[in-house]
Amino acid sequence: MASNARLDHRNPLVFDTHELGRRPGALQRLTREIDAPKDLGIQGVIGVPEGAPVELELRLESVMEGVLVTGTARARAEGECVRCLEPLELELEADFQEMFSYPDADDRGRPKAEPADDAEAEDEDRLFVEDGLFDLEPVLRDAVVLALPMQPVCREDCPGLCSECGERLADDPDHHHDAVDIRWAALQGLAGSLEDGDKDEMSGAEPGVDEKQEK
């Protein structure tokens, strides 16, 4: 939906279509390297660090109703393994395609009449060319999120952490804890208390010994 604030052509994610023109079938190819905007990715999981280089390859095609943008974004994403919590990096390649509509044309490229209420509601889900400019940022964000793993791992067979002590299992493949059955643990405790009682009895004198010695 067109916003009240005009797009800033100095923004690296805002592109100018004036050179492309509005003649259907016209094509333009662009490459641009930008600094990643803030929060580009899945927040708290994995994403492209703010300011990191993002390489964009775009194909702009003029059609009746607007500009069809097809492209690829490449960058390096950083995150944390969900199993062992170690930091990880991966090469990101996100493909996308989006239509940026002319605000003064309908779906067939014809000049629009006064918009009805339902038409205005539909426009909320559409992206527009504004004064010959379009903003790629929302499209880029969606594409990056779809291209990133929701459960990133440092390797497919990462064994994770020990559930008892938190040790990283990949660092010590033989790591283990001796399993103790709680039923045996109870018996061991009972046996220990009996042994302590026997020791106490053995440390005392036998009944009648002192009486014999006195006689």
N, C-alpha and C positions, 0 to 999 in steps of 0.2 A: 504494500500500500504506500502510496506517495506520502512523504512526510512534509510537515510544514517547513522544516529546516532544509535549505538547499544543500545539495551535495557539494563537497569541497574537492575540486579537481586536484588539489595537492595531496590528498589522501592516496597512498599507494594502492589501495584496494578499490579506488574509484576509477572507472575507465571511460574514455571519451569515444563516442560513436560517430562524431561528425564526419570523420574521414571515411568511415564505412558508408555513410549515406543511407537512404531509405529505399533504394531500388532493390526489389526482391531478387535474391540470388547473389548479391554482392558478398564477398568473403574478405576477411582480414585475419591474419595470424599474428599473435603477439606473444612475446616471452618477457617475463619480468621477475626479478628477485626482490622480495620484500622482507621486512622484519616481522616476525610473527606477532600478532596482536596478543593481548592478555587473555588468559584462560582459553587457549586454543586446544581443545581436546576434551577428555572426560575428567572433570574436576575431582581431585583427590585420588585418581587412579593412574592415568597416563595422559600425556599431552606434549605438544611442542612448546618448549620454554619460550617465554616472552622475549622478543628480540632476536630469536634464532632465525637463520635464513630459511626462507620458503621459496622454492622455485616454481613459477607458474608458467604453464604453456596453455594458451587460449586460442580457440578458433571462434571467431565472431561471424555469424551469418545473418544477413538481413532477410527477414520474411515479411509477409503482409502485415502481421499483427505486432511485430516488434523485432527484437534481436535475440537469436538463439545462440547461447554461449555454451560451448563444449570445451572442457579443459581437464588438466591434470595438475595436481599439486604434489610436490616432493619435498620432504623435510626429514629431520631426525627427531624422533619422539623419545621422551624419557619418562620412566615410571618406576614402579616397584613390583617385584614378583609377588603374586598373591599367596604363594606357598611358603617361600623362605624369607620374604620381606627384603631381599637384596635389591639394590638399584639395578635397572636394566635400560638398555637403549635398543631401538629398532628403527629401520629405515621405513619411512611412511610414503606410500604412493596412493593418493586419493583421486579418483575420477569423478567427474560431475557433469551434468548438463542441465541448463535452466533457461527458461524463456523469460526475457524481460520485455514486458508489453509496453506499447505506446499508450499513454494515458488518454489520448484523444481518438483511439480506434477500438473497434470491437474485435471479436475473435476472427473476423474475416478481413480485418484491415480497413473496414469502412468507418467513416466518422461516426462517433456515437451521439445519440440523442441525449436528452437529459436523463441521468441515471436514476433508475428506480431504487427503492429501498433494498430489494433483494440483490440487485446488482452491486450496490455498495458493500453488502455483506460478503459477496464473492470476491470483491477486490481486496479484502483484508488478507486473503491467502495468496495474492499475486505480487510479483515484483515488477517494478516499472522502470522505464527509461525516463529520467527527469532532466529536461533541458539538454538532451543529448548525452547524459551521463548515466551510468549505472553503478551500483555499489555491490561488489562481489563478496563482501565479508559474510553476510548470512549464509550464502551458498557454500563458501569455503568452510565455515564452521560445521555445517551439517555434514559435508563430505568427509571431513577429518574424523568426526565422531563415528560415522558409519565404517570408516576404514580401520579404526583402532580396535584392538581386542578388549572386550569387557572384562576378561579375566587374564591379564597379561602374566606370562611365566618366563623365567630366565631361560628355561629349556623345557621341552615337552615332557621329559621324564624327571623333572625336579621332584625329589622326594619330600621336600618341605622341611619342617622343624619337628624335633622330638616333642611329643605331646606331654612328656613328663618333666623335662628339664629345659626345653627350648633350644637345644643344640641343633645347629644346621647339619642335617643328615648327609648332605653331599660332601661335607668336609671330612666325615668319618663314616664310611659305608658300614663298618662293623659295630657302630654304636648301638648299644642295647641296654636294657635294664632287666635284671632277673625278676621274673614275675612271681609274686608271692600270693598264693591262694589265701583269702582272708580266713577261711576255715582252719587251715593249717597254722596261720598266724595266731589264732585264738588258742589252739592246742599248745603251741610253743610257749605262749605266755603262761598257761596253766602249769606246764612242765617246769618252767622256770620258778614259779612260786613254790611248787612242791620241793624242788631241790633246795631252795632257800630254807624251808622248814626243816628238812632233814639235817642241814648243816647246823641249825640252831640247837637241835636235840643232841647232836653229837658233841657239841661244845660244852654241854652241861654234864654234871656227874650223874652216874646211874643211881637209882633209888636204893637205899640200904647200904651203900658202900661206906659212907661216913660212920654209920652206927657200928658196923663190924670193926672198923679201925679203932673206935673208942673202947670196945670191949677188949 
